[in-house]
Amino acid sequence: MSSKADKAEKTVYFSIIGSLGLAIIKWLAGFFGNSFALIADAIESTTDIFSSILVLLGIKYSKRPADETHPYGHGRIEPLVTFIVVIFLVISATVIAHQSVINLRTPHEPPEAWTLFVLGGIIIWKEISYHVVNRRAKALNSTSLKADAWHHRSDAITSVAAFIGISFALWLGEGYEYADDWAALFAAGFILYNCYRIFRPALGEIMDENLFEDIVDQVKEISLDVDGVMATDKCFVRKIGMTYIVDLHAVVSPDLSVREGHDIAHALKDYLMLNIPSISNVFVHIEPFDPAAKRASV
């Protein structure tokens, strides 16, 4: 768990440094290039910095070992941090939308042409950042890292919207100066859409939704490799932080002693944790095989 958290921390530092540099570039380019779409983009990048810091703090907290008051560890902080990240995104989208509407009612000069080159570089960098962070989020099974990755993707798409808006404003000329502001308004709507995409999985995680059928199937299949396990019955999986906790009912011969059943349970737990590294703990309930009840089902 600690090594996973360490890798996640390094990924978040990458996000923070990247977002900080791009936010400065966007603020300057938006101000001097007369582009509110770029300023809207800068607002999102600025919120990305704060949300990434929250993700970093959450990951650091999740590294704490289990204790008397948190017997399952501190991994639940991850979806909670994700909720806060979503709040940051909603606020930034609201600010962008509000300012866009104001600008649409106010005559102003079209943006500068050189801002397109700035946006082109930003789009490429943000898409690369999305793939880097998202790949690490999948490898580490981190909800908050996935939210951080979507910050980069939404930033890339809002930059594309800004690029299109500025292009229309420049190429179509007088009367189309507001295309830049419409692009910023579109960006706000897209950010809100991504808020739901980030929020929904985190809510399922904190509510212990049954979302891990693939892991359930894997656990049931692997369990049959352990000597003494005749079949499996119920299997429940919950995600806590970057790892899973499994509750499993194992079916064994009714003729075994309590000690033998106990030994099989420990062997089963160790075997599952060895073969599925993302599992941090397994709780095994031993059930006697009952032919009449046809319990021998995988």
C-alpha positions in Angstrom: 0.0 0.0 0.0 2.8 2.4 0.9 4.7 1.9 -2.4 1.4 2.5 -4.3 0.8 5.7 -2.4 4.4 6.8 -3.0 3.9 6.3 -6.8 0.6 8.1 -6.6 2.2 11.1 -4.8 4.9 11.4 -7.5 2.1 11.5 -10.1 0.3 14.2 -8.3 3.5 16.3 -8.0 3.7 16.0 -11.8 0.1 17.3 -12.1 0.7 20.2 -9.7 3.9 21.4 -11.5 2.3 21.1 -14.9 -0.9 22.9 -13.9 1.0 25.7 -12.2 3.1 26.4 -15.3 0.1 26.3 -17.6 -2.0 28.5 -15.4 0.6 31.2 -15.5 0.9 31.0 -19.3 -2.9 31.0 -19.7 -3.4 34.0 -17.4 -0.8 36.0 -19.2 -1.9 35.0 -22.7 -5.5 35.6 -21.9 -4.9 39.0 -20.4 -2.5 40.3 -23.1 -4.2 38.4 -25.9 -7.7 39.7 -25.0 -9.2 36.2 -24.8 -11.7 35.3 -22.1 -11.7 31.7 -23.3 -8.1 31.6 -22.3 -8.8 33.3 -19.0 -11.5 30.7 -18.4 -9.0 28.0 -19.2 -6.6 29.7 -16.7 -9.3 29.7 -14.0 -9.7 25.9 -14.5 -6.0 25.3 -14.3 -5.8 27.3 -11.1 -8.5 25.2 -9.5 -6.6 22.1 -10.8 -3.6 23.2 -8.7 -5.7 23.4 -5.5 -7.6 20.2 -6.2 -4.3 18.3 -6.9 -3.0 19.5 -3.6 -6.1 18.1 -2.0 -5.5 14.8 -3.8 -1.9 14.8 -2.6 -3.0 15.4 1.1 -5.6 12.7 0.7 -3.1 10.1 -0.6 -0.6 11.0 2.2 -3.4 10.5 4.8 -4.5 7.2 3.2 -1.0 5.8 3.8 -1.6 5.6 7.5 -1.8 2.1 8.8 -5.0 0.6 10.3 -5.5 1.4 14.0 -8.1 0.9 16.7 -10.5 3.6 15.4 -9.8 2.7 11.7 -9.5 -1.1 11.5 -9.9 -1.0 7.7 -7.2 1.6 7.3 -7.7 5.2 6.1 -8.3 4.6 2.4 -11.9 6.0 2.5 -10.3 9.5 2.4 -9.8 9.0 -1.4 -13.5 9.3 -2.4 -14.0 12.1 0.1 -11.2 14.1 -1.5 -12.8 13.3 -4.9 -16.0 14.9 -3.7 -14.1 18.1 -2.7 -12.4 18.1 -6.1 -15.8 18.0 -7.8 -16.9 21.0 -5.7 -13.9 22.9 -6.9 -14.8 22.1 -10.5 -18.4 23.1 -10.1 -17.3 26.5 -8.6 -14.9 27.1 -11.5 -17.5 26.2 -14.1 -20.0 28.6 -12.4 -17.5 31.4 -12.4 -16.6 30.8 -16.1 -20.2 30.6 -17.1 -21.2 33.8 -15.2 -18.3 35.8 -16.7 -19.0 34.5 -20.2 -22.6 35.7 -20.0 -21.4 39.2 -18.9 -18.9 39.3 -21.8 -21.6 38.3 -24.3 -23.5 41.4 -23.3 -20.4 43.7 -23.5 -18.8 44.8 -26.7 -15.1 44.0 -26.9 -12.1 43.6 -29.2 -11.4 40.2 -30.8 -8.6 38.1 -29.3 -5.0 38.2 -30.7 -4.0 35.7 -33.3 -0.9 34.5 -31.5 -3.1 33.1 -28.7 -3.8 30.2 -31.1 -0.2 29.1 -30.9 -0.3 29.2 -27.1 -3.4 27.1 -27.1 -2.0 24.5 -29.5 0.9 23.8 -27.2 -1.4 23.7 -24.2 -3.7 21.1 -25.8 -0.8 18.8 -26.7 0.7 19.0 -23.2 -2.6 18.5 -21.4 -3.6 15.5 -23.5 -0.2 13.9 -22.7 -0.7 14.7 -19.0 -4.1 13.0 -19.1 -2.7 9.8 -20.5 0.2 9.8 -18.0 -2.0 10.3 -14.9 -4.8 8.1 -16.1 -2.4 5.2 -16.8 -1.0 5.6 -13.3 -4.5 5.8 -11.8 -5.5 2.5 -13.5 -2.3 0.8 -12.4 -2.6 2.0 -8.8 -6.5 1.6 -8.7 -6.8 5.2 -7.4 -10.2 7.0 -7.6 -8.7 10.4 -6.7 -5.9 10.0 -9.3 -8.5 9.2 -11.9 -10.3 12.5 -10.9 -7.0 14.3 -11.2 -6.5 12.7 -14.7 -9.9 14.0 -15.8 -8.8 17.5 -14.8 -6.2 17.2 -17.5 -8.6 15.8 -20.1 -11.3 18.5 -19.3 -8.6 21.1 -19.5 -7.5 19.8 -22.9 -11.0 19.9 -24.2 -11.8 23.4 -22.9 -8.6 24.5 -24.6 -9.8 23.0 -27.8 -13.1 24.9 -27.4 -11.1 28.1 -26.8 -9.0 27.3 -29.9 -12.1 26.9 -32.0 -13.8 30.1 -30.5 -10.7 32.2 -31.1 -10.4 30.9 -34.7 -14.0 31.8 -35.5 -13.5 35.2 -34.0 -10.4 35.9 -36.1 -11.3 34.3 -39.4 -14.9 35.5 -39.6 -14.0 39.0 -38.5 -16.4 41.7 -37.3 -19.6 40.5 -35.7 -18.0 37.2 -34.5 -15.9 38.6 -31.6 -18.3 36.8 -29.2 -17.3 33.3 -30.5 -14.5 33.4 -27.9 -17.0 33.9 -25.1 -19.3 31.1 -26.5 -16.3 28.8 -26.4 -15.8 29.7 -22.7 -19.5 29.0 -22.0 -19.2 25.6 -23.7 -16.1 24.9 -21.6 -18.1 25.5 -18.4 -20.8 23.1 -19.5 -18.3 20.4 -20.3 -16.6 20.9 -16.9 -20.0 20.3 -15.2 -20.5 17.1 -17.3 -17.2 15.8 -16.2 -18.1 16.6 -12.6 -20.8 13.9 -12.8 -18.4 11.4 -14.4 -15.9 11.9 -11.6 -18.5 12.0 -8.8 -20.5 8.9 -9.6 -17.8 6.2 -9.2 -16.6 7.9 -6.0 -20.1 7.8 -4.6 -20.4 4.1 -5.5 -17.2 3.4 -3.7 -18.1 5.1 -0.5 -21.6 3.4 -0.6 -20.0 0.0 -1.1 -21.8 -0.6 -4.4 -21.4 -3.9 -6.0 -19.1 -2.8 -8.8 -16.4 -5.5 -8.9 -17.9 -8.6 -10.5 -14.7 -9.2 -12.3 -12.8 -9.4 -9.0 -15.5 -11.6 -7.5 -15.2 -14.1 -10.5 -11.4 -14.1 -10.1 -11.5 -14.7 -6.4 -14.0 -17.6 -6.8 -11.9 -19.2 -9.5 -8.6 -18.9 -7.7 -10.0 -20.1 -4.4 -10.5 -23.6 -5.9 -6.8 -24.0 -6.2 -6.4 -24.1 -2.4 -6.4 -27.6 -0.9 -9.5 -28.3 1.1 -11.7 -25.7 -0.6 -14.5 -27.6 -2.4 -16.4 -24.6 -3.6 -17.3 -21.0 -2.8 -20.6 -19.4 -1.9 -21.1 -15.7 -1.2 -18.4 -13.3 -2.1 -18.5 -9.5 -1.5 -15.8 -7.0 -2.5 -15.4 -3.5 -1.3 -12.8 -0.9 -2.4 -11.0 1.1 0.2 -8.4 3.5 -1.1 -6.3 1.8 -3.7 -7.0 -1.8 -2.5 -9.9 -4.2 -2.1 -11.2 -6.1 0.9 -13.0 -9.4 0.3 -15.6 -11.2 2.3 -15.7 -14.8 1.2 -17.7 -17.9 2.1 -15.7 -21.1 1.5 -17.2 -24.5 1.4 -15.2 -27.4 2.9 -15.8 -31.0 4.0 -18.1 -31.2 7.1 -15.8 -33.9 8.5 -13.0 -31.5 9.2 -12.0 -30.3 12.7 -12.2 -26.7 13.7 -8.4 -26.5 13.5 -8.4 -27.9 10.0 -11.1 -25.5 8.9 -9.1 -22.6 10.5 -5.9 -23.6 8.6 -7.8 -23.8 5.3 -9.2 -20.3 5.9 -5.7 -18.9 6.5 -4.2 -20.7 3.5 -7.0 -19.4 1.4 -6.5 -15.8 2.6 -2.8 -15.9 2.0 -3.2 -17.5 -1.5 -5.7 -14.9 -2.6 -3.6 -12.0 -1.4 -0.5 -13.5 -3.1 -2.2 -14.0 -6.5 -4.3 -10.8 -6.5 -2.0 -8.0 -5.2 -4.8 -5.4 -5.2 -6.5 -7.3 -2.3 -5.3 -6.0 1.1 -7.4 -8.3 3.3 -9.7 -11.3 3.1 -12.3 -12.4 5.6 -13.1 -16.1 5.2 -16.2 -17.7 6.5 -16.1 -21.5 6.5 -19.2 -23.5 5.6 -19.7 -27.3 5.6 -20.5 -29.0 2.3 -24.2 -30.0 2.1 -25.1 -32.1 -0.9 -28.8 -31.7 -0.2 -28.5 -27.9 -0.5 -26.4 -28.2 -3.6 -23.9 -25.9 -2.2 -21.0 -27.0 -4.4 -21.4 -24.2 -6.9 -18.5 -21.9 -7.9 
